[in-house]
Structure formats: structure tokens, C-alpha cells
Amino acid sequence: MLDKFKKISLGNWILIGMILGFIVGLILNFWVKDPFIKDIVLIDNVFYIGGTVFIKLMKMLVVPLVFCSIVVGVASISDIRKIGKIGGTTILIYLLTTALAITIALLIAGIIKPGEGLNMAGLAQANLTTAQSMADTVINIIPDNPINSLASGDMLPVIIFGVLIGIILAKLREETKTVNKLFEEGNTIMMEMTSIVMKFAPIGVFCLMAKTFAGLGFEGLMPLLKYIGCVLLGLAIQAFIVYPSIMVILTRLNPIKFFKRFISVMFFAFSSSTSNATIPLNMEKLSEMGVSRDVSSFTIPLGATINMDGTAIMQGCAVMFAAQAYGIDLGTSALITVVFTAVMASVGTAGVPSVGLITLNMVFNSVGLPVDAIGIIMGIDHLLDMFRTAVNVTGDAICTLIVSFRSKALDLDVFNGKKEIKKEEIDYFGN
């Protein structure tokens, strides 16, 4: 019996925690009338402490995790100097598609309004960033004191400081091996700490869900369903409208031919929920489409590191969900800050399951939103993580195809099915 429990994945445990928290919250809301047991013992102590401790553990991770990840991520792309034009084009397309993804998510959630009706304004104290002009928003990105920004969790200056350090480490690679190694080891430590903290996620999610629905009842269910709908709609638009459109505009190739041959990779990404594990299959399938391995061996691993369009869509919907749930009106400058932060966060998001929830803290903090809402949506994130991973790897492949075409490294006869590439001509990754 114990072995069966050990085989249940963390994502499924979080889902179980969400469902149990929802049920317990409803029971407290409708059937438990004793205020001492309901309010004092459970809601104000057990559930409050359990949920708050978990949220604080996640907030504890954000600054060091993001800072180390961004430094390591930027420093690791020093090969751009060798690949030249290909590297610049690749990064430009990756950042463009991520910006489009987060913008689409904000628009969808702004129209559907998934957070309305949740009425959580009295359940947490927001610390909304003061509205400021576009000029001030840009100026304040540059840190006056980077150490102070790190200590206070002011994420935009932290990101910029991390990017600058990463660029310098990439430029001075031979002279800064020790410092580079330090950040790599720091990143490894923070990823391991993230894994440890996430083991407590089922308990934290249970407490947060029970506390929330003990006060809201069934009326809190519809906003969650609308949030799921927003994310899935955004992912579908990104995968089947944005990507094909960019592909047609930049290459004039038929996207239907691409999807027919790439669908197996999307299913694998969906089932594994990790971009990194999909790298070998992604490269192999692109080789079968006529993409040069010289291009894909650079663009696909890079995409698994910095191209997180699906994650950006989730973060955009989550920001609007939280703002609407807490009755916070995000201004134009705040939304632009969200777009910029989410794009930069994609550089520091590792291609492993659910790590986007940790960097979501960073996006929330950039505009002062309460992070309590993350615990509410965390229970359903495992399912959404599967869909957004499929979108992430599709974006990597589409970008690779475009870069390969524009650098004349794509065999058009192979892509169009006029010629089959021989199996022995494919340099299988890892063999």
C-alpha cells in the first residue's frame, strides 16, 4: 500500500491536496457552525499557518533562484559569438514570441475576467506598486543599489543586474571561471531547494484551498474554471494561430505539414511536462524535416532555457486573475511591467515541471500583487503545465525551422516530402 502512495507524482499530490482542501472548505462553509472549531482553531490557526508558511517558503526562493538562474542562463549563451547571426535571430524570435504570449494572455484574461466573483479583497493585504509614468518605469529598472534591490526583492533591477553580470561572465569566460562556477553551483543549490520546498506544496495548497472556500463556498469554483479556460485559450491561440502565422510570414512554408510531423513531440512534451526531456526527440524530429543539426543543436537547448511562451501565458492569466480577485486595478504601466518581467523571467525559468510557479512570485512582486492567489491556482497547475510544455517545445521547433530556413540550412525537399532523409544521415542526439 505504501509503495502505491510513493508512486503518485508530486503534481498529482498537489491536485489531491487541492480537491481535499476544496471539499473541507465547503464542509466548513455549509455544515460546521461552531465558531471556535471553524474560525479560531481551523481557519485562523491551522489553515492560516499552513498556507502562510508555504507561501513564505516560496517567496524565500524567488530572489536567489531568479538571480542565479538569469546569470547562468545569460552566461551560457556565449556561443552566440561563434554562431553569429543565427544566435541573434534566434534570441530575437524567442523574446518576441514570449512578449506576444504574455500580451495575448493579459488581453484574454482582461476580457473573460476569471478573478471576478472570487471577492478575496479582505483575505490578504496587497502592496500594489504605485502608479508611475512610462519614463519612471524605465528609469527605475536600473538599480541605484543592486544589493539593496536584492535584499528588498525589487525584481526588475535584480533582473537587469543579473543580465549584466551574465553578459560580462560570457565575455570574460576564461578569466571568470571561478565566479561562473560559483553561480552555476548556486543555481544548482536553489533548484534543489525548490524541489524540497515543492514537496510541501500539497499541504500548503490544501490549507490555502480550505481557508479560501470555507469563506467563499461554491461561488469560488467558477472563477477557477474561468482561469483554466483563459490559460487553455491563450495556449491554443499561441500554438495554432501565432506560431503558424509567424512561420508563414517569415518562411512561406506550410504549417500543416509541420504539425502533422511534429504532433508526436507535442504529445511527449505533454506527458513529460518538461522541456528538457523533450530536447533529444525535438532535435531528431526536426532533422527528419530537413533542419540542419548545426542549427537545432544550438536553438533547441537554448529554447528549453529561455523560450517559455506557455509559462508566460499562465503568468499573464494568473496576474489578471489575482488582480481581479483582490479588486486591484492594474494600470498601463503595471501591465507593461508584467510583460517585461515575464519575458525576462523566461530567461531564468528552468525547463522542469512547475518551476514557473516560483518565478510567478517574481511577476506578482513586480506589481505588488498578493502572492496568496498562487496557492489557489497551484492545485490545478499540473494539468495546465502539461499543456504549456507542449506549447513551449512547439515554439522552440517553429523558431528553429524559421532560423534554419533564413540561414539556408533547411532542406526544402525533405520538409515538403519530396525527398526522404535517410536514417543514417540523422545524427541522433545521444548516440
N, C-alpha and C positions, 0 to 999 in steps of 0.2 A: 504493500500500500504506500509506504514511504517513497519507494522508487518511482511510483506514478506521479507523486507530487513533485519530485525532483525534476521530472521530465517536462513539466509545464514551464513554458518560456516566461521571461520577465514581462514581456508585453501582454501575455495572457493573464498573468497575475495582476497586472495593473488594471486590466479590463474587469477581472473578477472583483478587485477592490472597488472599482467604480460602481459596479452593479450592486454589490452588497451595501456600499455607502448610500446609494440611491434608495434601496429598499429600507434600510434602517432609518434614513431621514424621513421617508414617508410614514413609517410606523410611528416615529416620534411626533410627526406633524398631526396625524389623524387620531391616534389611539392612546398615546401617553399624555395624561393630563396633569400628573403630579409635577409641579414646577421645580421641586427640589431635585428630583431624578432627571427630568428632562433638561432644564435650563442650567442649574447650578452644577450638577455632577457631570452630565454628559456634554452638553453644548459648550458651556463656558469653561470647562476644565479639560476633560478627556479629549474631545474632538478639537477644541481650540489649541491645546498644547501640541497634539499630534500633527495637526495641519500646519501650525505656525513653525514648529521645529523643522519640518520638512522643507517648507518654503525658505527658511533662513539657511538651511544647508545648501539649497540650490543657489541662493544669492551669494553665498560664500564662494562658490566655484567660479562665478561669472568673470570677474576681473582677471584673475591669474590665468584661467583657461583661455579666454579670448585673446589676452595679450600674448601669451606664449604661442598659441595656435597661429595667430596672424604673423608674428615674427617668423616662425618656422615656415609657414606657408609661402610668404613672400620670398624669404631667403632661398627656398628650394627651387624657385623657377629661374635660377641664374642661367640655365641652359638656353634661355631666350636669346642670349647674345650669340650663341652658336647657330641657332635656327633662324635668327634674324626676323625677317618679315613675317614668317609663319607664326612666330610667337606673339608678335604684336597684334596680328589679325585675330588669333585665337582668343587672347585675353579680352580684346575689344568686343568680340561677339558674345563671349561668356558674360561680361558685365552688362552688355546691352540687353540680352535676353533676361537676365536676372532683374534688371530695372523694370522691364516690361511686365515681368511676372508679378512683382510686388505692386505695381501700379494697377494691374488688372484686378488683383485681389482686393485692394482698397476700394476700387470702383464697385465691384460686385457686392462687397460687404456694406458699402455705403448705400446701395440700392435696396438690398434684401433686409438689412438691419437685423442681423441674427441676435444681437445682445439685448434688443428691446424686449421688455416684458420680464427680464430677469430681476430688475429692481434691487441691485446689490449696493446701492449708494451708501447705505448705512452700515454695511458689513466690513468695510475697510476704509482706511484713510488714504486718499490719493495725494500724490505730491506732484501735481501737474506742473510741467516746466512753464515758466512764464512766457506768454506770447511775445515774440520778438520779430523784428523785421528780417527780411531775407539777408540783408547785409550783415546784421548782427549774428544771424545763424551761421553764415560762412566764416565770419571773423572768429567766433567762439569755438570753431572746430580746432583752431591752433591752440595748443596748451600754453598758458603762461608758465605753469609749473607742472611738468608731466608727473612728478612724484605725487603732487597734491591731487592731480586728476586720478591717478591710480588709487590713492587712498580713499578718495571720496566717491569712486565709481562713476566718474563723469566720462561716459563711454566714447563719445565722438573724439575728444582729444586723445584718449587712450588708443583708439584705432589708428589715428594719424601717426602718433608716436611709434606704435608698433610697426606700421607700414614703413616708416622712415628707417627704423632700425633694421628691418628685414632687407630693404634695398641696400643699405650700407654693408650688411653681412654678405649679401650676394656679390657685391662689388669687390669686397676685400676678403674673399673666401679663404685664401691661403693664409693671410695674416691674422684672421679671426677665427681659426678653427676651434679654439678653446671656448670662446663665447658662443659660437654657433652650437657647439656640442652641449653647452650649458642650457641653452633654450630648448634644444631637442629633448634633452633629458627632463627638463621642466615640463615640457608639453606631455611627455610620456607619463610623468607623475600625475599631472592634472587629469589626463584621460583615465588613469587607474582610479583616482579619487572620484571621478564622475561615475565610474562603474560601481564603486562602493556605495555612493550616495543613492544611486538609482535603485539599489536593492531595497531601499526603504520606501520606494515610490508607492507600492501597493498599499502600505499602511497610511502614508501621507494622503494619497488620493481618497482612500476610504474615509478618513477623518474629515477632509475638506468637503467631500460629497455629502456625507451625513449631516455636517453642520449647515451646509447650504440648503439642502432640501428639507431639513427639519423646519426651516423658516419659510420656504417657498412652496413646498408641496409640488403637485403635478405641473403647475404653471412654469416651473423651471425646465421642464423636459423639451418643450417646443423650441426655445432658443438654442439648445444643444443640437437638435435635429437641423435647424436652420444653419447653424455653424458648419455642420458636416456637409450640408448641401452647398454652401458657399465655397468651401475648400474643393470639393469634388468638381464643381462647375468651373472654378478657376483652373484646376489641373487639366480638365478636358479642353478648355479654350487654349491653354498654353501648348498642349501636346498636339492637338488636331487642327488648330487654326493658326496660332502664332508661328510654330516651327515650320509647318508646310509653306506658309506664306513667305517666310524669310528664305526658305530653301528655293522656292520658285523664283523669287525676285533676284537672288544672287547667283543662281546656277541654271535656271530654266529646266531643271530635272523634274521628273515625275515623282512626287512624294508617295503616291500609292505603291509604286514599285519598291520604294524604300521600306514602307511599313509592312508589306507582305513578307519581306525577308527578315525584318527586324523584330517581328512580333514575339518570337521565341525568347529573345533577350529581354524584352519588356516583362514577359511572364516570369523569367528567372529573377529579375530585379524585384518584381512584386513579391515573390515568395521569400526572397532572402532579406529584403528590407535593408540592404547595404550596397552602396555604390562601389565600394572597394572590391567586394567579392565578385562583382559583375565585370570587372576590368578585363580579365582574360577572354571571356565569351564575347564581350563587346568588340574587342580588337579582332578576334577571329572572324566574327560576322562581317565586319567592315572590310576585312581582307577579301572575303568571298564576294563582296560587292565591287571590288576593284580599287579599294583605297590603299595607298602606299603605306606599308608598315612603318616607314621612316616618319610619316606624319602621325599616324594613330598612336605610335609608341610614346609620343610626346603629348598629344592633345587629350587622349583618354585619361591617363593618370592625372594630368593637370585638371581636367574637368571634374574628376571624382573628388578633387580637393577644393576647387574654388567655384564650381558651377552648380549651385544648389537652387535651381528655379522652383522646384516643388516645395522645398523648405521655405523659400521666400513667400510663396503663395500662402502657405499655412500661417506664417508670421504676420502677413498683411491682414488676413481674415481674423486672426487672434487679436491683433491690436484694435480693430474696429469692434469686435465682439466685446472686449473688455471696456473700451471707452463707452459704448452704448449701455452696457450692463451697469456701469457705475455713474451713468449720466454725465459723462465728461465730453465736452465739445472740443474736438481737436481742430485747431486752426490750420491754415495752409502751410505755415512754416513748420508746424509739428508733423504734418503728413510728409513734407519734403524730407524732414529729418528722419522719419521712419523709412522712407525709400533709401536714403543714403546709408543709414545704419544697417538695414537688411542686406543691401548689396555688399557692404564691407564685411558683414557677419558671415556671408557665404564664403569669403576667403578663409575664415577661421573655423569653418564647420567641417569636422572630420566626416568621412563617408561611412559612418557606422550608425546602427539603429538609434533613433530618437534623440541623438545629440542636439538636434535643432531646438529641442525644448529648453536646453540650457542656454543657448545663445538667444532664445526668445526673451529670456530675462534681460539681456542687454538691450534689445529693441524696446522693451517696455520701459526700462530705466531711462532710455534716451529722451522720452517724452513724459516721464514721471507717472506712468500708469501703475496701479496696484498689481503686484505680481500674483496675488491670491487667485486671480482668474486662471492662471496657468494650471493650477491644481485641478480646476474644474474640467478643463479640456484635456488634461493629460490622460484620463481614463480611456478616451476614445482615440488617442493619438496613434496607438499601434496599428489600427486599421488604416488610418489616413497615411501613416508612414509608409505603408506598403505601396499605396498609390503614388505618393510623391517621389519615392525612389525610382519607380518606373519612369516617371516624367524626367527626373534628374538624368538618368542614363540615356534617355532618348535625346535630350538636349545636347549631351556630350557627343553623341553619334552624329546628329544633324550638323553641329558645328564642325566636327571633323570632316564630314563629307564636303561642306562648303569650302573649308580651308584647303582640302585636298584638290578640289575642282579648280579653285582660283590659283593654286600653285602648280597646276598641270601635273598633279600626282595621282589623278584618278583615271582609271581605265574605263572609258565610257562604254566600250563594247561589252565589258563584263557587267557593268551596272545595268545596262539596258537589256541584258540577257542574250546578246548576240554571240557572246563567247563565254565559255565556262572556264574559270580559273582552275588549274589542276591542283589537287590536294597537296602534292609535293611542293608546289610553289608557295604555299602558305607557311610562313614561319610561325608555327604555333607557339603562343605565349607559354613559356614554362617548360617547353620540351626541347 
